Amino acid sequence: MEMEARRKRWLKQELLSSQLRIQFLFTGFKVVTKVSTDKRYSDKTVSGSISQNGYESLFPVTGF
């Protein structure tokens, strides 16, 4: 019984983290498209804010 409760809690955390990851990808994409259209922002700002969240490997900002 204890194991089952623990497993459910773990699954809930996994689901939450994957939702956050997907949400981050969408917001990251929005930021990148904004950068490509608005040249006042430099590429360094975007890659910096993304690497702070630790997603630079997941969402590399290149070619903009």
DACOR-V687248 format. One record per pair of residues at least 12 apart in sequence whose ideal C-beta (glycine too) atoms are under 10 Angstrom apart, sorted by the first residue. I is the first residue (numbers start at 1). J is the second residue. D is the distance in whole Angstrom. If there is no record, write none. Layout:
# DACOR-V687248
I_J_D, I_J_D
This chain:
# DACOR-V687248
21_55_8, 21_58_7, 21_59_10, 24_50_9, 24_53_7, 24_55_6, 24_58_8, 24_59_8, 25_55_8, 25_58_7, 25_59_6, 27_50_10, 27_53_10, 27_59_10, 28_46_8, 28_49_9, 28_50_6, 28_53_9, 28_55_7, 28_58_9, 28_59_5, 28_61_8, 29_59_8, 31_45_9, 31_46_5, 31_49_7, 31_50_8, 31_59_10, 31_61_9, 32_46_6, 32_47_9, 32_50_9, 32_59_8, 32_61_6, 32_62_10, 32_63_10, 32_64_6, 33_64_9, 34_46_9, 35_47_10, 35_61_8, 35_64_6, 36_63_9, 36_64_5, 41_64_10, 43_61_6, 43_62_9, 43_63_9, 43_64_6, 44_61_9, 45_61_10, 46_59_10, 46_61_5, 46_64_8, 47_59_9, 47_60_8, 47_61_4, 47_62_9, 47_64_9, 48_61_9, 49_61_10
